[in-house]
Amino acid sequence: MKLYHLYFYPVEADEDTLPLFGEEDEYPIGVFSSHEKAMAVAETLKTKPGFRKWPDGFRVLVSTLDPEDYGFKEGIGDIEDEDGGELHNSSSETPPLAP
């Protein structure tokens, strides 16, 4: 099952770079069952105080609930475990957050 996380960032419409998730000016709005529902809420909020100055500041992050192919199955590399030994991830690539 896919989840659609709606976020708001106070950014100008002509900015080419999207803000990174976790930035200081990130406002999580909610989690929705479809992209359409998330964007319907964004459309409603665009006219409200605090949002109307940046109507293009809404972003949707998609994630998967209970994914079969989740990340970090082998742990996190180069971090010491509780016994003082190092953990090494067998993969050199960083796994994706959502398929």
Backbone hydrogen bonds, N-H to C=O, Kabsch-Sander energy under -0.5 kcal/mol:
donor,donor_aa,acceptor,acceptor_aa,energy
3,L,63,S,-3.4
4,Y,32,F,-2.4
5,H,3,L,-0.6
5,H,61,L,-3.2
6,L,4,Y,-0.6
6,L,30,G,-3.0
7,Y,5,H,-0.5
7,Y,59,R,-3.0
8,F,27,Y,-2.1
9,Y,57,G,-2.7
11,V,9,Y,-2.0
15,E,12,E,-1.3
23,E,20,L,-1.4
26,E,23,E,-1.1
27,Y,8,F,-2.3
29,I,6,L,-3.2
30,G,6,L,-1.3
32,F,4,Y,-2.7
38,A,34,S,-1.8
39,M,35,H,-2.6
40,A,36,E,-1.9
41,V,37,K,-1.7
42,A,38,A,-2.0
43,E,39,M,-2.5
44,T,40,A,-1.7
45,L,41,V,-2.4
46,K,42,A,-1.7
47,T,44,T,-0.8
48,K,45,L,-2.1
51,F,48,K,-1.9
52,R,48,K,-2.2
54,W,51,F,-1.6
57,G,54,W,-1.9
59,R,7,Y,-2.5
61,L,5,H,-2.6
63,S,3,L,-2.4
65,L,1,M,-3.6
70,Y,68,E,-0.7
75,G,72,F,-1.6
77,G,75,G,-0.5
78,D,87,L,-2.7
79,I,76,I,-0.7
79,I,87,L,-0.7
81,D,85,G,-3.3
84,G,81,D,-1.9
87,L,79,I,-1.9
